[in-house]
Every structure is written in structure tokens, then in C-alpha cells.
Amino acid sequence: RLAHFRDKFDERFWESLPALPGAIRACKDLKSAGFLLVCVSALPEPFAAARQRNLHRLGFPIEIVIATGKHADGKSPKADALHLLRPAVFVDDYLPYMAGVNPGIHRALITRDPHGSPNAGDALASVSSMHNSLREFSEWWLAQAVTTPG
């Protein structure tokens, strides 16, 4: 049944994802503050263009989508792309995707409903900050940027 479920993650699926509440505003605020936003996703590369069309249609100010696929031998499938990008911050809502991410990158976890969430356990020690939503993170991050000298 899982394989049947995953078969539905086709191009039409990746073009039709809705935005979470506050996510577009959060990204626009970060972009307005001068940050370059990149979507690094563990989706298969053939669906990167569909995901990019989805983000543009929704109004996200994200110009680059990097698809990494799902396999990475015990670390996040996103870790290698993040190593090359060297971002100031990596934001994700899936704790297992923090594994192997360079500790020099701020790792912000957007928490999920605690019932059945993978966002629990010892791996939380690898997270730099936790937030209830992307909007909450962006407000916190921008406040940090304003109050931090340099």
C-alpha cells in the first residue's frame, strides 16, 4: 500500500501543494531583508520543475529548487547540497533531514504535531532552534539579524 501511495507523488502532485499558513509572508519578509531563498527538497529530480512552478504559482519568492532524491547513506539527502550552498540557515520540518548537516549552518526545525511526529528523541540535540511555523521562524530570525552587530 505504501508503494501505491508513493506512486501518487507525480508531477501533478508536486504542482498542486498548498502553502502552509504564513509561509508565503515569511518568505517574502526574508527576501525583502536581502536573503536568497533556495528550496532544497528530497523529491526526485524529474519533479523539480513541477515544484518550482508550484512555488511560483503560490507567490513564493524562491527562484532555485534543488531536488536531491531520498537516499544519502545515514545522513540527510539534503546534506551534500547544503554543504555546497553554504547557507546561513537550513529550515526543515523533518528532524531526520538535519542528520549530517554541517554544524556551521544554523539548523532550524519547524515542529509538527507531537502525535506520531519523527521530530522527537536524541536527534533534537542537532537542532539549533525550534519554531512552531515558518512564520514564527522568520520573525525570530529577522529579529536576531537586527539585534546582532555586523
C-alpha positions in Angstrom: 0.0 0.0 0.0 2.9 2.4 0.7 4.2 1.9 -2.9 0.7 2.7 -4.3 0.6 5.8 -2.1 4.0 7.0 -3.2 3.1 6.4 -6.9 0.7 9.3 -6.4 3.6 11.7 -5.8 3.7 12.6 -9.5 4.2 15.8 -11.4 0.6 16.9 -10.8 1.0 16.3 -7.1 4.2 18.5 -6.9 2.5 21.2 -8.9 -0.5 21.3 -6.5 0.8 21.5 -3.0 -0.9 24.2 -0.9 1.1 26.8 1.1 1.1 26.4 4.9 -0.4 29.4 6.7 2.0 32.3 7.0 4.7 30.6 4.8 4.5 32.9 1.8 4.6 36.0 4.1 7.6 34.6 5.9 9.5 34.0 2.7 8.6 37.5 1.4 9.9 39.1 4.6 13.1 37.1 4.4 13.6 38.0 0.7 12.9 41.7 1.5 15.6 41.6 4.2 18.1 40.5 1.5 18.1 36.7 1.9 18.3 34.5 -1.1 15.8 31.7 -0.7 16.5 28.2 -2.1 14.2 25.2 -1.9 16.2 22.1 -1.3 13.9 19.2 -1.5 14.3 15.4 -1.2 12.0 14.9 -4.1 13.2 13.0 -7.3 15.0 15.4 -9.7 12.4 14.9 -12.5 9.8 16.7 -10.3 12.0 19.8 -9.5 10.4 21.9 -12.3 6.9 21.0 -11.2 7.8 22.0 -7.6 9.2 25.3 -8.9 6.1 26.0 -10.9 4.0 25.3 -7.7 6.1 27.7 -5.6 5.9 30.4 -8.2 2.1 30.0 -8.7 1.6 30.3 -4.9 3.7 33.5 -4.8 6.8 32.3 -3.0 9.9 34.4 -3.9 12.0 31.3 -4.5 14.0 31.1 -7.7 16.0 28.0 -7.2 14.7 24.5 -6.5 17.3 21.7 -5.9 16.0 18.1 -5.9 18.2 15.7 -4.0 16.3 12.4 -4.1 15.8 10.4 -0.9 19.0 8.3 -0.4 22.1 9.5 1.4 23.6 6.7 3.5 22.7 7.6 7.0 22.6 11.4 6.6 20.1 13.8 5.2 19.7 13.5 1.5 19.9 17.3 1.6 23.3 17.5 3.4 25.5 17.4 0.3 23.6 20.2 -1.4 23.7 22.3 1.7 27.4 21.7 2.0 27.8 23.1 -1.5 25.4 26.0 -0.9 26.8 27.0 2.5 23.7 28.8 3.6 23.4 30.8 6.8 20.4 28.7 7.8 18.6 25.5 6.9 15.0 25.3 7.8 13.1 22.0 7.6 10.1 20.4 9.3 11.6 16.9 9.4 14.2 16.1 12.0 15.8 13.2 10.2 16.8 15.7 7.5 19.1 17.5 10.0 21.4 14.5 10.1 24.8 15.2 8.7 24.1 18.9 8.0 27.2 21.0 8.7 27.1 22.3 12.2 28.3 25.7 10.9 24.8 26.1 9.3 22.0 27.2 11.7 19.6 24.3 11.7 16.0 25.5 12.4 13.4 22.8 12.9 9.7 23.6 12.3 7.9 21.4 14.7 5.0 19.2 13.9 2.0 17.8 15.8 3.6 15.7 18.5 1.4 12.7 17.8 3.3 10.4 15.5 6.0 13.0 14.7 9.5 12.0 13.8 10.6 15.2 15.5 11.5 13.7 18.8 14.3 12.0 20.6 18.1 12.4 20.9 18.4 13.9 17.4 16.9 17.1 18.7 20.3 17.9 20.1 21.5 18.5 16.5 19.0 21.4 16.0 20.0 25.0 16.5 16.5 26.3 17.1 12.9 25.1 17.1 9.8 27.0 15.9 6.1 26.3 15.6 5.9 27.6 12.0 7.9 29.1 9.2 6.4 32.5 10.0 7.5 32.2 13.6 11.0 31.3 12.5 11.2 34.2 10.1 10.1 36.7 12.7 12.7 35.3 15.1 15.5 35.1 12.6 14.9 38.7 11.3 14.8 40.0 14.9 18.2 38.2 15.5 19.6 39.8 12.4 18.6 43.3 13.6 20.0 42.9 17.1 23.2 41.1 16.1 26.1 43.6 15.3 27.8 43.2 12.0 
